[in-house]
Amino acid sequence: MTAPPAAHTVRTHKTLRTDRQGPVLSIELNTPDEGNAVTGTMLDELLAVLDAQDGDVRVVVLSGAGDDFCLGGDRSEFAEQLAHDPTGGG
C-alpha cells in the first residue's frame, strides 16, 4: 500500500510566497525589487504564516526571490519611525 500524496498548498501574500508540502514549509521573501529588505509588513506576514501552521510542520525553508536573499531591515521605514519617535519607544 502506498501513502497518499502529501498535501500541497501554495499561497502568495503581499511580501511572501509560501509552499507547504506535507511537513515542509517553504517561505520565500518576495520583494526582489527592494532586495527582500525586511519591512514591518513582511515581518507581520512572516509571523502570521508561522503562527498559522499546525504541529505537522517539521522543516521551514526560508529563501529570497531574485538575486538577494535579504538586504536586512528597510532603512527608509526605520528612518520614518525614528523621525516620528526619536527615542525608538514605539
C-alpha positions as CSV (number, residue, x, y, z in Angstrom):
1,M,0.0,0.0,0.0
2,T,1.4,3.5,-0.9
3,A,0.8,6.5,1.3
4,P,-1.5,9.2,0.0
5,P,0.4,12.2,-1.5
6,A,1.2,14.9,1.0
7,A,-1.0,18.0,0.9
8,H,0.5,20.7,-1.3
9,T,-0.5,24.3,-0.7
10,V,0.9,27.4,-2.4
11,R,-0.1,30.9,-1.2
12,T,1.1,34.4,-2.2
13,H,0.9,37.2,0.3
14,K,1.9,40.8,-0.1
15,T,5.6,40.2,0.6
16,L,5.9,36.5,0.9
17,R,5.2,33.3,-1.1
18,T,4.6,30.1,0.8
19,D,4.6,26.5,-0.4
20,R,3.6,23.7,2.0
21,Q,4.3,20.2,1.0
22,G,3.5,17.8,3.9
23,P,5.8,18.6,6.8
24,V,7.9,21.0,4.8
25,L,7.0,24.7,4.7
26,S,8.9,26.9,2.2
27,I,8.7,30.6,2.7
28,E,10.1,32.9,0.0
29,L,10.7,36.6,0.7
30,N,9.1,38.1,-2.3
31,T,10.1,41.7,-2.8
32,P,13.1,41.3,-5.1
33,D,13.0,44.9,-6.4
34,E,13.7,46.0,-2.8
35,G,16.3,43.3,-2.2
36,N,13.8,41.5,0.0
37,A,14.5,44.0,2.8
38,V,12.5,43.3,5.9
39,T,9.6,45.8,6.5
40,G,7.0,45.8,9.2
41,T,4.5,44.3,6.7
42,M,6.9,41.5,5.8
43,L,7.6,40.7,9.5
44,D,3.9,40.7,10.3
45,E,3.2,38.3,7.4
46,L,6.1,36.1,8.4
47,L,4.9,35.8,12.0
48,A,1.3,35.2,10.9
49,V,2.3,32.4,8.5
50,L,4.4,30.7,11.1
51,D,1.7,31.1,13.8
52,A,-0.9,29.6,11.4
53,Q,1.0,26.3,10.9
54,D,-0.1,23.1,12.6
55,G,2.1,20.8,14.5
56,D,2.8,18.7,11.4
57,V,5.4,21.2,10.0
58,R,8.8,19.8,10.8
59,V,11.0,21.8,8.4
60,V,10.9,25.5,7.4
61,V,13.0,26.6,4.4
62,L,13.5,30.4,4.1
63,S,14.6,31.8,0.8
64,G,14.6,35.1,-1.2
65,A,13.2,35.8,-4.6
66,G,15.6,37.4,-7.1
67,D,19.4,38.0,-6.7
68,D,19.4,38.8,-3.0
69,F,18.3,36.7,-0.1
70,C,17.6,39.7,2.2
71,L,19.4,43.0,2.4
72,G,18.4,43.4,6.1
73,G,15.9,45.9,7.5
74,D,14.3,48.5,5.3
75,R,16.3,51.6,6.3
76,S,13.7,54.1,4.9
77,E,11.0,52.5,7.0
78,F,13.2,52.7,10.1
79,A,14.1,56.3,9.4
80,E,10.4,57.2,9.2
81,Q,9.8,55.5,12.5
82,L,12.8,57.3,14.2
83,A,11.6,60.7,12.8
84,H,8.2,60.0,14.4
85,D,9.7,58.8,17.7
86,P,13.5,59.5,18.1
87,T,13.6,57.5,21.3
88,G,12.6,54.3,19.5
89,G,10.0,53.7,22.1
90,G,7.2,52.7,19.9
